[in-house]
Amino acid sequence: MENLDWNPEIVTTEDPKIWLLQALYEKQPNPVQVVADKLSITRQAAHRQMAKLVKDGLVQATGHTRARVYTLTTVANKQKIYSRSNGLDEDLAWREVCQPLLQNLEKNNNEIYQICFYGFTEMFNNAIDHSGASAVTAEIILTGAYIELQINDDGVGIFKKIKEAFNLEDERHAIFELSKGKLTTDPDNHSGQGIFFTSRAFDYFDIFSRGLFFACHNTQDLLVGEIEDMEGTLVTMKVGLFSNRNLGEIFARFEGEEGEDGLRGFDRTQVPVSLAAAGEDNFVSRSQAKRVLARAHQFKEIILDFEGVDYVGQAFADEIFRVYTANNPDVHITYIQANSEVKKMINWALHTARERKRDQKQEP
């Protein structure tokens, strides 16, 4: 289905219909009650607004009155397959597939438009340059609440490509390295920033390839898991029409201090430590710590996120917070979301590091 007249109403408003669409996008279990409570209106008034959305074709209702389920409907979509034999070009794909449906969005909410343009062209270009694919499929799906972009190629598979290029043990290790940023199999032509920033620009970002998936939801919830095996790579990106996301702010979040040239580089990253487990229960060894810190020298600041990590061993903490920091004084390491057990080991390592520095000063 292709609807070139699609025109999202991008406004800041107390209109219950906008709030209902957002509640459906967020998969709220009872969107009518949620919006009634949010706007201090009666449930009946919220129901009338939902009925209007159903009438306008933005929402589909199924089931009886007391157990009615509401879902967002697709109001426009477009798909096209691009063959390498006929030439692959991300700008052409954007103009042919996405731009016709997003012209009104460009006028009404240019920030979301720019996020879509950046993410689509980055991921399509990745498929061109890295996948070895013979064909790439581009698709855009529009609803009354969000935009979804999909890039699907029939290539070697992104996780396998990274695993082989960097001689990693496991494709899950490839996902972990991918999550850090600055990872590319073609450093002469790519900075390795595209996936890192695209994954954080969208509300929902997912990569599916060869039985594994990597997901970044709402900029910080990083997930890895297994799926049904598939050839090639599928990337899906979803952003809400009423989002206040700003691409410049997303870049700024990971920029370091201003350099001599007056520019700020991609010098800060946040590392989800739990993704480095690759099937292992706990982080206890120095080799695991070295895996977490692989390529850390490419950054000036590393934020280790310990969410989902129940325990770390003495050797693991010592390797990161004493040994590595002593040998790499230009890399600043901090941590977040560590439980009491993890903090205890980190504090022990930091204390040991301070004692070592004191002893070195006292040595003749």
N, C-alpha and C positions, 0 to 999 in steps of 0.2 A: 504494500500500500504506500502511495506517495501523495502527500498533501502539501502542496507548496503554499497554501494559504494559512498554514498553521501559525498562530500568533499568540504566544504566551503573554499573559498579563503579569508583568513583573512590577509589582508595587509593594510598598510597605503599608500595610493596611490592617484594620481590625475586621475585615471581611471574613466571616466564618468559613466561606468556601475555600479561601486560601489556607486557613488553618486546618481544615479537613483534608485537603490535598496533602499538606505536609505531614499530618498524622498518619495518613495511609502510606506515604513514602517511608516513614519511620517504622511502619508495621506495628503501630499501636494496637493492642488487642481490642479496644473498644473506642474507636476514633470519635464517635458521636459524643460519648460521655466525656472523653478527654477534652474536646473542644468546648463543650458546654461548661465544664469546670474552668477551663482556661479563660474564657471570655465572660464568665458569669451570666450566661444565658440559660434558658430552660432547655431541657433535653428535646422537647418538641420543636423548639426553634432551630436547634442544630439539625434535627432530622429533616426539617423542611429545606434547609440549605443543602443537605446531602442529596435530597430528592432532586434538587435543581441540577446538581452535578451529574446525577444519573441521566436526567433528561437531556443534558447537553452532550452526553456521550463521553465525558471524562472519567466516569466511574461506572463500574458494573456491579449490580446487586444480585446476589443469589441466595436462595433459601427463604424460609418464612420470616414473618415479621420479628418474632422474638429471637430467632437464630440467624438473622440475615448477615451475610458476609459481604463486605464491600472491597473491591479491588480496583486499582488504577487500570485504565484501558490504554492501549496503544492508539494514539491519534494520528501518528505519521511515522513512516519508516522507509528507508531506502537502502539497497544493498547492491554492490557491484563487485565482480571478480576481475582482478587484474592479473594478466599473465606476464611472466618475465620475457617471453618471446616477443610480446608487443610493447615492452617497456614498462618499468615500474617507476612511478613518480609520486611522492607523498603530496606535493602541492596540487597536482592534477586530481588525485583521489579526493582531497579535501574539497576542491571546487566542484567536483561532479557529484559527490555523495552528500557531504555535510552542508556546505555553504548555502545551497538553495533552500534548505529547511531552517537555517539559522539566521537568515537575514534580519528578521524582526527582533531576534534575540540580540544581535549585534547592536541594534539601535536602543533597546530597552535595558539591557544588562550586559555591557561590554566586558565586565570582569569575568562573568561565566563564559562568555563567548571566547575570550582569550585563553581560558583554561582548556576549553574544548579544542581550540586550534592547536595549542601547544601539545597537549596529550596525544591527539590524533596523529599529528605530523611526526612527533618523536617516535611513537610506537610503529607507525607504518614504515618509517625510515629504518628502524631497527630490523624489521622483517625483511626489508630490501637488502640491507648490508650484511646481516649476520646469520640469517636462517638458512641460506642456500635453497630457499623455496622456489618452486616453479610457478606458483600462483599465490596471490594474497587477496583475501576477501575483506572488504571494508563494509561496515554496516552502521547505520544510525537508527536509534529507536527513540521516539518521543512520546511522553505522556504529559498530562497536565501538571505534573510535579517534578519530573526529572528528565534528563537527557542521558542516554546510554550509548556509548561508542564501542564498537567491537572490531578488532583486527585479528584475522585468523589466517595462518599460513600453513603450508604443507611441508615445511622444512625439517631440519634435523632435530629440533626441539631445543629450546633455550637453555634448560638446565643441563642437558647432556652436552651442549656446545661449551658451556662454561666449565663443566667438570673436566672435559678433555683438554681444553685450552690451558687450564691452570693445574692439571695433574692432581685433582682433588680425589679423595677416597670415595665420595658419595655425592649423588646429585642433590641431596639435602644440604650438604656443605656448600654447594653452588648457590643454593637459595640464600643461605646465610650470608655469603659474600656479597650477593646481589643486594641484600637489604642494607649493607653499609654505604653503598654508593661508590663512585669513582672506579667502577669495575667495567672494563671493556676488553673484548678480544681483538680490537683493532685500535690501539692507542694513537696511531698516526692520524686517524680520521675521526675518532670519537673520544669524548671526554669521560664517558661512563656516568654522566649525570642524568640522562634522560629518564630512566626507569625510577631512579631515586626520587626525583622531584615530581614526576607524573603521578607516582603512587601516593604522594602526599597532597597533591593538588585536588584530587577527586574525593568524594565521599566514600566511594567504594572502588577499589582497584584490585583486580584478580588476574593472575596468570595461571593457565592450565596447560600442562605439557607432560606427556609420557607417564601418566599415572600419578603425578604430583601437582599440587597447587600451592601458590604463594598469594596471600591476600593482605592488603593494607586497608583497613576500614576506619574511616574517620581520622585519618592521618597517623594514628598511633597503635591501633590494635593489629599487630602483625601475626599472621597465622600461617601454618604450614600443615598440609595433610595429604591424604591419598584420595585419588579419584579413579574412575574407570580409565584404563589405559587408552591413550589416543595418540594419533600421529600429529607431528607439528606442534604449533603453539597457538593458543587462543588467549588474547588479552581483552578484558572487558573493563570499561571505565564508566562510572555513573556519578553524576553531580546533580544536586537539587536546583530547581529553577529559582528558589527563594533563598538560596545559600548566600552568605556574606563572605565567601571565600575570595581571597585576593592573591593573585599569582606572585606579585612583588613581595608581599608579606611572607609568603611561603619560602621564597628564595632567601629573604633577609634572615629568617630563623636559623639558617645554617651557614650564614656568612661569618667570616672572622673579622679581625680588625682591618682598618684601611691600610693598604700598602703604600709604598713610596710613590706608586703611579696614581694614587688616589682611588684605586679600585678595591673592592672587597671580593675575596674568592670563596669557593666552597671549601671552607676549612673546618667546619664543625659537623659531626655526625652523631646520631644516636643509635647505639648498637643493641638490638634485642638479644640478650645473652641466651635466653631460653632456646632460640632457634639453632644455637650451636650444638645442642645436645645430640642431634642426629640419632635418636634411639637410646642414648645413654641416660641413666636415671639421675645422676648427680654430677656436679663439677668438682673433681677432687685432685686432678693431676696437673702438672705443669704443661704437659702437651695440650691439654684442653684449654688452658689459659693462653697458650701461644696461638691456638686456633682462633680464639676470640679476638686476639690482637693482631692477627694477620693483616698486613697493609695499613696498620695504624699510623705508620710514619707518614702516610699521605695526608694526614689531617693534623691540625694544631690543637684541636679539642675533641675528646672522645667522651660521650656520655653513655655509660653502661646502664642499660635498663634491666633490672633484675626481676621484673614482674614474672611470676610463674616459676621462679627458681626457689626451691625450698631450702637448699643447703649447698654450701661450697666448702671445699676442704682447705686445710691450712696451706698446702703447696700451691693450690690454685690462686688463692688470695695473695700469697707472698710473691708469686711470679708477676702478677699484674701490678700490685700496689707498692711493691718494694723494688724488685729486680728491674722490671721494665721501666718504671718511672726514673730510677737512678741512672739507667743507661740511655734514656731518651728524655732529657730534661725539657726539650722543646715541645713535647706532646703533653698536654694537660688532661688528666683523666679524672672524671667525676662519676658519681653514680646516683641513680634514683630507684625508687620502688623496691628497696631491699627490705626483707623481713628482719626480725630481731636476730635470728641465727646467722644470716648472711652478714648483717652489720657487725656482729661480734667478730667474725673472721676478718672482715675488712679492717676494722679498728685495730685488731691484733697486728695485721701486716703494716698498717700505717705507724703504729707504735714502734714496731721493730725497725722500720725505715728511719724514724727519728733518732732512735738509739744508735743506729749505725752511723748516721751523719755526725752525731755528737762524739762518738768514739773516734771517727776519722779526724775530727778537728783537734782532738787531744793527742793523737799520735805524733811523735817527734819527727 
